[in-house]
Amino acid sequence: MTSPPVRTRRPNFVRKSAMWVYYSLPRPVKRRLVRLLTPTYTLGSVVLVFDQEHRNLLMLLQPPGKAWTLPAGLMERREEPIDAARRELHEESGIEATLQELKPATPNAVVHTHGRWVDNVFTLERDPETTQLAVDGSEVWDVAWHPVDKLPLMTRSTANLLRYYGLGPRADEPPR
C-alpha cells in the first residue's frame, strides 16, 4: 500500500527568515520568547452549592456589595483544583467538604478566553436547614441560599459561568 506523496509548500521569505532567526537563538532565549508570546491563563476553582433538590443555590455578597457571586478563588501554585475548591469554600462560607463530596460539574472546566482564565467547577449538595454558614466580614459580607429560578443580581462573570449550567439571567444564551 502506498501513501500519497507529501506536498511541500514553498515558504514565503519573511516566514523563512523569521524561523531561521528563531532557530539560531540560544535555547534560554527561545524559551523566554515563547513564554512572552504564548497566552497564559489564570486558574481558579468554583463550587456550586445546591440543596438536595437543586432548587436553591448558595451565593456570596462580596465587596463592594452590589452583586452576588459564588464561592470561588484562585488556585495556589501546585494546588489541585479540587483542593482549591475545598479551601475557598471553607474560607468564604465556613462550609467544610470532603474530597468525596465535591463532584466535578459538567462541564468541569470553563475557559473564559476574553478574560484569559479557567474555572474548574465542582458541585456540592448541602441541606440549607442544617448547614452552618460563616463569613469573615472583610472578604465576604453575606452568604445566603437563593431559589435557582429567582437568583439575585449577580456579577457578569458569575452570570457568564452559570450560563453553562442553565442557570441565571443568561441561561437561555448558548455558552461560548
N, C-alpha and C positions, 0 to 999 in steps of 0.2 A: 504494500500500500504506500503510495507516495503522497506527500503532503504538498499543498500548493506552494509555489515559490514565495519567498518573503520579498515584499516590495520595499525598497528603501527610498525614502524621500530625500531630496536634496535640501539640507537645512539652509535657511537664509543666513546672510553674512552676519547680521547683528547677533542672532541667537548662537551661531557657531563661535563667534568671538567671545561672547559672554560666558559660554560654557568652558571655553579654553582658559579664560582668566580664572573662573571659579575653580576648576580642577587643578590649576597650578598653585593655588593658595595653600599655605600650611594647614594641616588638619584642625588645629585650635581656632584658626581664623574662619575656616569654613563652618565649623560647628557654631561659632558665635553669630555668624551671618545668618545661618538657618534659623537660629533661635530668635533673632531680631525680626525676621521676615515671616515667620510662621505664626499664625494666630494662636493665642493662648486663651484658655478658658478658666474661669473661677469655678470651683466645685463646691456645692453645698448639699445639704440634706434637709428634707421637709417631711413632716409627719401629718397625715390626715387622720385626726382622731374622731371616730364616729361612735355613736351609741350602737347597741347590738342590732337594731333595725335599720341602721344607716339613715335615720330621719333627722338626726342632729349632728352638727359639726362643731368641734371646738375651735374657737378663734381668739386671737390676741389683739389687744389695743396697745400699740407701742407709740412712743413719742414720734411725732408731735401730736398724736392722738386724734387725727382726723379720719382715719380709715383703719379697718381691721386687717389683720394678716394671719398667717399660720405659724405654728411652732416650726422654726427653721433657723439655719445658720450655716456659716462657712465651715468646711472641713479643715481640720488642722493637718499639718504635714504628716504624711504616712498614716493617717487615720482612715479606717474603713468607713464607707458611707453609713452602714447600719449603726456603727458606734457613734458617729457624729449625730445621727438622728436621735439616738437614745440620750446622748448628752444634752443636746439642745432642748429636747422635750422636757427633761428634768429641770434644766436651768430656767426655762421660760414659763413652765406651767406647774412645776412641782410634781409631775407625774413620773413615777418610776415604771419602766417597762423592761421586761426581759428580752433578750435577743429573739427568743422563740415567739414572743407575742407580736413583734414587729414583722409585718408581712410586706414584701415588695408590691407596690402598686403596679397596675398595668395601664400605661407604660411605666416602667420603673425609673427611667432616666428621661428627663425632658431637657432638650437643648434649646437654649434661648440664643439664637445666632446674632440678633441685633445687640443684645447686651453682653454677649460672649460669656455666658455662664451656663452651667449644667446643674439641674436639680435632680438629686437622687430621692425619689419619693417612696415613702413607706406608709402603710395604714396600720391603725391600731383601733381595737374596739374597747370601749370602757362604758360602764354604767354611770350616767350623769348623776344619779341619786347618791351613789356611794363613793365617787371619785373625789378625793381631796385635791383641791387646786390651791396653788400658792404663787404669788407674784412678788418680785422684789421691789417694785415701785419705781425703779430707775430705768431698767431695760424694758420692762413690761408694766403697763399701768393697770390693765384689767384683762381677765380671761373669762370667757363665757361660752355656753352652748347656744347655738343658733339653729333653727329649723333649716334644712337644706333647701326648702322651697321658698324661704324668706330670709336669705342671707343679708347681713348689713352692708353698708357702704364699705368697700374694700379697696386696697391699693391696686394699681393697674397690674403690677406683677403677680399679685395673688389672683386677680380675675383671669389673667392670661394662663396661669398654671391650672386653675380649677376647670378651665375650658376643656382640658384634655380628659377630664373625668366626668364631663357632662354636668358640671355644677356652676353656679354663679351667673352673673349678668351676661357673660359671653358664651354660655353653654351651647347656644344654637349655632355659633360660628365654628367652622372647621378648624382644627389645630393646624398650625403652620409647620 
